[in-house]
Amino acid sequence: MRHKLLVAAFLLLCAGSIFALTGFGESNTFGITEETLPVEMSSFSATLTANNYVQLNWVTQSETNLQGYYVYRCTAANLSSASIVSGLIQPTNTSSQQSYSFLDSEIYQSGQYYYWLYSMEMDGHGSFHGPASILVNLDGGNPVAVDDFILVEGGTFNNGTSDVTLSSFYMDKYEITQAEYQAVMGVNPASGYGVGSNYPVYYVSWFNAIEYSNRRSLQEGLTPCYSYSTYGTNPDNWPAGWNSSNTNHTNVNCNWTANGYRLPTEMEWMFAAKGGNQSQGYTYSGSNSIGDVAWYTSNSGSTTHTVGTKAANELGTFDMSGNVWEWVWDIYGSYPSGSQNNPTGANSGSSRVFRGGSWYSNAIICTVSDRGDLNATYSSDNMGFRCVRVSP
């Protein structure tokens, strides 16, 4: 049975390595030299969606005298055995920012796949951009983006007050980056405390995280988890001002069985931060030594840092202690005393929970047990988030 994979790879607006094709023909061996290009591009990233295709998205800042694009694929990080996997993809030939998508349905087995974009100029010369890579796994026919999400197998743990049992879910390995946020929302709100494609996004409110989750789900053909009052799941249809008043946060509802992106519940976040079923009982996420796993007030230099530059925890997630605070779904309230199964927080309240500490926090604030709460409209230079999805 043929398995199709869908991986979204976003080509972001920063300088990157660009190569020119000098020997194109029947042979799979290419001569490559550096060249200044009429098409401005940068690096790729990749995610999975539910349509079971590999999807490459790229963004250009300008296109001049361009015939179009071809996509090449290979299982090695060089062009020696690359094969073309698209027809000519037409450009718009404008100077404004453009975005394109390419669907690859010809992947049948697990492994690492590399993609190059070849831009062909009107005079017949061309240039390669890339590679973009994704490590994928066909898990019982279900595509899993190994590079982006970690499977958190269900289990039971104690939150300090009661035993909590959770079902399996997938969690972002990293905090949502500025590149990922801009690819979905069209803007990068981060400024002044670390700016770049792989820095965590910040200056985002709880409402912003909700909107990002739904827009990304819609963009990738998934069923959005969130709806607003009676206005459905598409943020374009939500009323003006829906995200400007904190009292509106209780108008957001979650479909827990939808396959789209959402914020983790507080208990999902805590279970993953503690290492899930592999937990070693560390004080911080992945270690008893905070400096090994976290950017915090004593080592951050008063700024965020690129994601994944400290050690991972037992599950392989990064920065769940420090770097930026992470919004979770829950309305803030006291933990119930009895055993719980997949809890989703208090039924009422005026604020939403955030976890993990930040680059600005003292060590005691970066533990896996510390929790805070703020209005859903609040954003700051140390507030970010990561996403989860239900287990396939």
HELIX and SHEET records of a PDB file:
HELIX    1   1 GLN A  178  MET A  185  1                                   8    
HELIX    2   2 TRP A  206  GLN A  219  1                                  14    
HELIX    3   3 PRO A  235  ASN A  237  5                                   3    
HELIX    4   4 ASN A  246  ASN A  251  5                                   6    
HELIX    5   5 GLU A  266  ALA A  273  1                                   8    
HELIX    6   6 GLY A  276  GLN A  278  5                                   3    
HELIX    7   7 ILE A  290  VAL A  293  1                                   4    
HELIX    8   8 ALA A  363  CYS A  366  5                                   4    
SHEET    1   A 4 THR A  47  LEU A  48  0                                        
SHEET    2   A 4 VAL A   7  PHE A  10 -1                                        
SHEET    3   A 4 VAL A  54  THR A  60  1                                        
SHEET    4   A 4 GLN A  98  ASP A 104 -1                                        
SHEET    1   B 6 ILE A  32  GLU A  34  0                                        
SHEET    2   B 6 ILE A  18  LEU A  21 -1                                        
SHEET    3   B 6 GLY A 126  ASP A 139 -1                                        
SHEET    4   B 6 GLY A 111  GLU A 121 -1                                        
SHEET    5   B 6 LEU A  66  CYS A  74 -1                                        
SHEET    6   B 6 SER A  83  ILE A  84 -1                                        
SHEET    1   C 4 ILE A  32  GLU A  34  0                                        
SHEET    2   C 4 ILE A  18  LEU A  21 -1                                        
SHEET    3   C 4 GLY A 126  ASP A 139 -1                                        
SHEET    4   C 4 ASN A 142  ALA A 145 -1                                        
SHEET    1   D 3 PHE A 149  VAL A 152  0                                        
SHEET    2   D 3 PHE A 169  ASP A 172 -1                                        
SHEET    3   D 3 VAL A 388  VAL A 390 -1                                        
SHEET    1   E 3 GLY A 155  ASN A 158  0                                        
SHEET    2   E 3 ASP A 163  LEU A 166 -1                                        
SHEET    3   E 3 GLN A 340  ASN A 341  1                                        
SHEET    1   F 2 TYR A 226  TYR A 228  0                                        
SHEET    2   F 2 VAL A 252  CYS A 254 -1                                        
SHEET    1   G 4 ARG A 371  LEU A 374  0                                        
SHEET    2   G 4 ARG A 352  ARG A 355 -1                                        
SHEET    3   G 4 TRP A 325  ILE A 331 -1                                        
SHEET    4   G 4 MET A 383  GLY A 384  1                                        
END                                                                             
